[in-house]
Amino acid sequence: MKAVQQRRISGLLLLSLSLIAFAAAAEPAREMSALGQRLFSGQEQLSGRIYTHEVDMPSAVTRCSNCHAAGNGPAVPRSLAPRLTRRLLLDTMPRRGGPPTKYNRAGFCTLLGKGVDPAYVVIDVAMPRYKLNEQQCTALWAFLTGDTE
């Protein structure tokens, strides 16, 4: 009888520790996504410029939410920029008349910094090219896709 109780207690202890570890691992992902949301909305500054210009634009002009809607958030009036959803980024699909492609974090970061998507299609000149560090790019990726990898 005592052995059965010890196994139950050990099992409960193991389950409790697993849940604590899961919650601790999820917290950095939530923080990264929250940073991404702040970057997307302009609450945190992003440095960027139109690639034909020599100076950075004001951060109020370069915020993603000026042109893009995220997920199922409100549409941006009169914008031709695509709604950035997990499906749009992660599913293989044709974009801008180019070949079918899909994004991963590295391809997304290249697009933001250099203006070239994973299929080597150059994005519109009106979209800024950003100076992002790895944390900022990962945060935007986490916000838009729910993925921190």
C-alpha positions as CSV (number, residue, x, y, z in Angstrom):
1,M,0.0,0.0,0.0
2,K,2.8,2.4,0.9
3,A,4.6,1.7,-2.4
4,V,1.3,2.6,-4.3
5,Q,1.0,5.9,-2.4
6,Q,4.7,6.7,-3.0
7,R,4.2,6.1,-6.8
8,R,1.1,8.4,-6.8
9,I,3.0,11.1,-4.9
10,S,6.0,10.8,-7.2
11,G,3.7,10.9,-10.3
12,L,1.9,14.0,-8.9
13,L,5.2,15.6,-8.1
14,L,6.6,14.9,-11.6
15,L,3.4,16.2,-13.2
16,S,3.6,19.4,-11.1
17,L,7.2,20.0,-12.0
18,S,6.4,19.4,-15.7
19,L,3.6,22.0,-15.6
20,I,5.9,24.5,-13.9
21,A,8.6,23.9,-16.5
22,F,6.1,24.3,-19.3
23,A,4.8,27.6,-17.9
24,A,8.4,28.9,-17.4
25,A,9.2,28.0,-21.0
26,A,6.1,29.7,-22.3
27,E,6.8,33.0,-20.5
28,P,9.7,34.1,-22.8
29,A,7.6,33.2,-25.9
30,R,4.8,35.4,-24.5
31,E,7.3,38.2,-23.8
32,M,8.8,37.9,-27.3
33,S,5.3,38.1,-28.9
34,A,4.4,41.1,-26.8
35,L,7.6,42.9,-27.9
36,G,6.6,42.0,-31.5
37,Q,3.2,43.5,-31.1
38,R,4.8,46.7,-29.7
39,L,7.2,46.8,-32.7
40,F,4.4,46.2,-35.2
41,S,2.1,48.9,-33.7
42,G,4.9,51.5,-33.3
43,Q,4.9,51.5,-29.5
44,E,8.6,50.4,-29.8
45,Q,10.6,52.1,-32.5
46,L,11.8,50.5,-35.7
47,S,14.5,52.1,-37.7
48,G,13.9,51.9,-41.5
49,R,14.1,53.7,-44.8
50,I,13.0,53.5,-48.3
51,Y,15.9,51.9,-50.1
52,T,16.3,54.7,-52.5
53,H,16.7,57.2,-49.7
54,E,19.8,58.0,-47.7
55,V,18.3,58.8,-44.3
56,D,16.0,56.8,-42.0
57,M,12.4,57.8,-41.8
58,P,10.6,58.8,-38.6
59,S,9.5,55.7,-36.6
60,A,5.9,57.0,-36.9
61,V,6.2,56.4,-40.6
62,T,7.9,53.0,-40.5
63,R,5.6,51.2,-38.2
64,C,4.2,48.0,-39.7
65,S,0.6,48.8,-38.7
66,N,0.5,51.9,-41.0
67,C,0.1,49.5,-43.9
68,H,-0.4,45.9,-42.7
69,A,-3.2,44.4,-40.6
70,A,-2.0,41.5,-38.3
71,G,-4.0,38.3,-38.0
72,N,-7.7,39.0,-37.7
73,G,-7.1,42.6,-36.5
74,P,-8.8,45.6,-38.1
75,A,-8.0,46.3,-41.7
76,V,-5.9,49.3,-42.7
77,P,-8.1,51.6,-44.7
78,R,-6.9,52.2,-48.3
79,S,-3.9,49.9,-47.9
80,L,-2.8,47.5,-50.6
81,A,-0.4,45.8,-48.3
82,P,-1.3,42.2,-47.4
83,R,-2.8,41.2,-44.1
84,L,0.0,39.4,-42.2
85,T,-1.4,36.1,-40.9
86,R,0.2,32.9,-39.8
87,R,-1.3,31.2,-42.9
88,L,0.1,33.9,-45.3
89,L,3.6,33.5,-43.9
90,L,3.8,29.8,-43.2
91,D,1.8,28.2,-46.0
92,T,3.3,27.7,-49.5
93,M,1.5,30.1,-51.8
94,P,2.1,32.4,-54.8
95,R,2.9,36.0,-53.8
96,R,3.0,39.1,-56.0
97,G,2.8,37.1,-59.2
98,G,6.0,35.2,-58.2
99,P,6.6,31.6,-57.6
100,P,5.0,29.8,-54.7
101,T,6.9,30.3,-51.5
102,K,6.6,30.3,-47.7
103,Y,8.5,32.0,-45.0
104,N,10.6,30.9,-42.1
105,R,12.0,33.3,-39.5
106,A,15.3,33.8,-41.4
107,G,13.5,34.5,-44.7
108,F,11.1,36.9,-43.0
109,C,14.1,38.7,-41.5
110,T,15.8,38.9,-44.9
111,L,12.7,40.4,-46.4
112,L,12.5,43.1,-43.7
113,G,16.2,44.0,-44.0
114,K,16.9,43.6,-47.6
115,G,13.6,43.6,-49.3
116,V,13.8,40.2,-50.9
117,D,11.4,37.4,-50.2
118,P,12.4,33.6,-50.0
119,A,11.6,33.2,-53.7
120,Y,13.9,36.1,-54.5
121,V,11.1,38.4,-55.4
122,V,11.9,42.0,-54.6
123,I,9.2,43.7,-52.5
124,D,7.6,47.0,-53.4
125,V,9.8,50.1,-53.2
126,A,7.3,51.7,-50.8
127,M,8.0,49.2,-48.1
128,P,10.9,50.3,-45.8
129,R,14.0,48.2,-45.4
130,Y,14.5,47.9,-41.6
131,K,17.5,47.8,-39.4
132,L,16.5,45.0,-37.1
133,N,18.5,43.1,-34.6
134,E,17.8,39.4,-34.1
135,Q,15.6,39.9,-31.0
136,Q,13.4,42.4,-32.8
137,C,13.0,40.2,-35.9
138,T,12.3,37.2,-33.8
139,A,9.7,39.2,-31.8
140,L,7.9,40.3,-34.9
141,W,7.9,36.7,-36.2
142,A,6.6,35.4,-32.9
143,F,3.8,38.0,-32.9
144,L,2.7,37.3,-36.4
145,T,3.1,33.5,-36.4
146,G,3.1,32.4,-32.7
147,D,6.5,30.8,-33.4
148,T,9.7,31.8,-31.7
149,E,12.0,29.4,-33.7
